[in-house]
Amino acid sequence: MAVKALRRTWARAVDGRDARALLHLHRELWIDHDGRGGMPASMEDEVWVAYGLMLERQLAHRDGRRVPRGVFEGKLGHVVAELDGRVVGQVEVYLDRFGYQPRTPSVAELRSLIVTEAARGHGVGALLVREVAEASSQRAGDNALVIAEVLARNEALSFYARLGFRTLERLTAITTARPYEGRFSSAPARVEDAMELSILDHQARQRRTAWGDPRFDPPSPAIGGDLVRLIADGIALDDAQRGTEPGRIRDELIVRDRRGRARAAIYLVSAVLGPPFAPVVRAEVARIAADTEDPEAVAAAMAGLSDALERARAVGATQLLVRSAYVDPIGARVAEGEGARAFSWILAAPASTVLRRTAKP
Ligand SMILES: CC(C)(COP(=O)(O)OP(=O)(O)OC[C@H]1O[C@@H](n2cnc3c(N)ncnc32)[C@H](O)[C@@H]1OP(=O)(O)O)[C@@H](O)C(=O)NCCC(=O)NCCS
């Protein structure tokens, strides 16, 4: 990778000798995020020592080597920035693709972006994002899309807005939900539910496309046998893995009305966080599939969330994060509910926009 200068700042691929600096940066980041309502960072010194050793092991093979185009190893990229010869910032990126059609972009997900407090305001953050945008488009094409999750209580939102990012999704944290009122019943999907689930899923994909999420292929015009099989396989896999790890849930909850019709589906995932976080359970509704135009389906989705929250609590979660498209009216309703708080935003910008916005004068 070419080394770049911007004032006294430099960005380059990570090296084995950066492990100690990275440990300090990670610790600063996760303690900062904990203070802003993010997931709780570990306060145990031993956990951080172990985390530092893990970073050393991960980077050892890069020690002193100059890897051409070295930002990426497989799907994972890692860039550091120096200010006057000292490592003051870092970002990781995970490059993936969720579609097959040529127009569907690769997605470069930024992770753990941090510039140490004393070095902020010198353009280092922008340089790091630029470097990742450049490396991602070199690898995955000009239409690569850069994504970042930003806590709702973080001024970094203005930083991303400045670089051309727009909000795609919201995550709302809920701790209470209205009880069922007996109108609906909700249970983990069984393989026999695959056809009904395919219909809900297909409609959810259509809505997502209509709402302008560029990350996925538009759905095919009709529901094919392939989709039904894919969904049945997913249910069978979730079934096979149920109860294998404490705190772990992967459940597609189907919400039925009194007549037994499937009106909504809620995908619930949870896991115990590993270092450097405190060992808490993070529970998330990763997708809600329900007809937003139909009040009965919306009520079913809310009933499903109530069930999801109970299930999350049963494995030790204290809150449930609910992910939805920014313009999804169900997501907006969840965000306005009693006791709900904005947790984070998922932002996106085409790599080409980031490169334009960070172009040197
Ligand atoms: C967000 C962060 C990486 C920005 O790094 P930085 O090196 O200070 O940012 P830059 O100097 O490159 O700023 C680039 C632009 O964003 C603006 N900006 C940066 N931080 C800002 C803030 N907190 N509020 C408003 N605007 C901000 C700058 O003014 C600059 O605009 P300009 O080009 O018009 O001058 C840094 O503040 C940080 O590490 N924060 C704590 C960790 C964190 O929140 N990371 C993000 C995780 S999603």
PDBQT file of the ligand as one rigid body, heavy atoms in Angstrom, charges set to zero:
ROOT
HETATM    1  C1  LIG A 401     -14.929  10.214  15.391  1.00  0.00    +0.000 C 
HETATM    2  C2  LIG A 401     -13.414  10.376  15.370  1.00  0.00    +0.000 C 
HETATM    3  C3  LIG A 401     -12.788   9.103  14.797  1.00  0.00    +0.000 C 
HETATM    4  C4  LIG A 401     -13.052  11.574  14.482  1.00  0.00    +0.000 C 
HETATM    5  O1  LIG A 401     -11.632  11.633  14.364  1.00  0.00    +0.000 OA
HETATM    6  P1  LIG A 401     -10.855  13.011  14.060  1.00  0.00    +0.000 P 
HETATM    7  O2  LIG A 401      -9.456  12.659  13.679  1.00  0.00    +0.000 OA
HETATM    8  O3  LIG A 401     -11.008  13.955  15.176  1.00  0.00    +0.000 OA
HETATM    9  O4  LIG A 401     -11.673  13.555  12.822  1.00  0.00    +0.000 OA
HETATM   10  P2  LIG A 401     -11.139  14.511  11.647  1.00  0.00    +0.000 P 
HETATM   11  O5  LIG A 401     -10.197  15.508  12.240  1.00  0.00    +0.000 OA
HETATM   12  O6  LIG A 401     -10.620  13.695  10.522  1.00  0.00    +0.000 OA
HETATM   13  O7  LIG A 401     -12.494  15.224  11.197  1.00  0.00    +0.000 OA
HETATM   14  C5  LIG A 401     -13.044  15.159   9.887  1.00  0.00    +0.000 C 
HETATM   15  C6  LIG A 401     -14.212  16.109   9.792  1.00  0.00    +0.000 C 
HETATM   16  O8  LIG A 401     -15.256  15.735  10.718  1.00  0.00    +0.000 OA
HETATM   17  C7  LIG A 401     -15.514  16.789  11.639  1.00  0.00    +0.000 C 
HETATM   18  N1  LIG A 401     -15.650  16.241  12.997  1.00  0.00    +0.000 N 
HETATM   19  C8  LIG A 401     -14.817  15.367  13.591  1.00  0.00    +0.000 A 
HETATM   20  N2  LIG A 401     -15.250  15.098  14.830  1.00  0.00    +0.000 NA
HETATM   21  C9  LIG A 401     -16.354  15.833  15.012  1.00  0.00    +0.000 A 
HETATM   22  C10 LIG A 401     -17.245  15.996  16.115  1.00  0.00    +0.000 A 
HETATM   23  N3  LIG A 401     -17.061  15.341  17.257  1.00  0.00    +0.000 N 
HETATM   24  N4  LIG A 401     -18.290  16.831  15.956  1.00  0.00    +0.000 NA
HETATM   25  C11 LIG A 401     -18.456  17.507  14.800  1.00  0.00    +0.000 A 
HETATM   26  N5  LIG A 401     -17.659  17.382  13.722  1.00  0.00    +0.000 NA
HETATM   27  C12 LIG A 401     -16.615  16.562  13.841  1.00  0.00    +0.000 A 
HETATM   28  C13 LIG A 401     -14.263  17.662  11.602  1.00  0.00    +0.000 C 
HETATM   29  O9  LIG A 401     -14.559  18.996  11.949  1.00  0.00    +0.000 OA
HETATM   30  C14 LIG A 401     -13.798  17.517  10.175  1.00  0.00    +0.000 C 
HETATM   31  O10 LIG A 401     -14.522  18.393   9.339  1.00  0.00    +0.000 OA
HETATM   32  P3  LIG A 401     -13.730  19.401   8.319  1.00  0.00    +0.000 P 
HETATM   33  O11 LIG A 401     -13.068  18.506   7.333  1.00  0.00    +0.000 OA
HETATM   34  O12 LIG A 401     -14.809  20.229   7.779  1.00  0.00    +0.000 OA
HETATM   35  O13 LIG A 401     -12.738  20.112   9.189  1.00  0.00    +0.000 OA
HETATM   36  C15 LIG A 401     -12.862  10.661  16.802  1.00  0.00    +0.000 C 
HETATM   37  O14 LIG A 401     -13.574  11.739  17.334  1.00  0.00    +0.000 OA
HETATM   38  C16 LIG A 401     -12.975   9.477  17.759  1.00  0.00    +0.000 C 
HETATM   39  O15 LIG A 401     -12.137   8.598  17.759  1.00  0.00    +0.000 OA
HETATM   40  N6  LIG A 401     -14.019   9.472  18.618  1.00  0.00    +0.000 N 
HETATM   41  C17 LIG A 401     -14.174   8.462  19.673  1.00  0.00    +0.000 C 
HETATM   42  C18 LIG A 401     -14.409   7.073  19.122  1.00  0.00    +0.000 C 
HETATM   43  C19 LIG A 401     -15.596   7.037  18.188  1.00  0.00    +0.000 C 
HETATM   44  O16 LIG A 401     -16.635   7.578  18.491  1.00  0.00    +0.000 OA
HETATM   45  N7  LIG A 401     -15.405   6.398  17.041  1.00  0.00    +0.000 N 
HETATM   46  C20 LIG A 401     -16.461   6.250  16.059  1.00  0.00    +0.000 C 
HETATM   47  C21 LIG A 401     -17.030   4.913  16.239  1.00  0.00    +0.000 C 
HETATM   48  S1  LIG A 401     -18.407   4.741  15.176  1.00  0.00    +0.000 SA
ENDROOT
TORSDOF 0
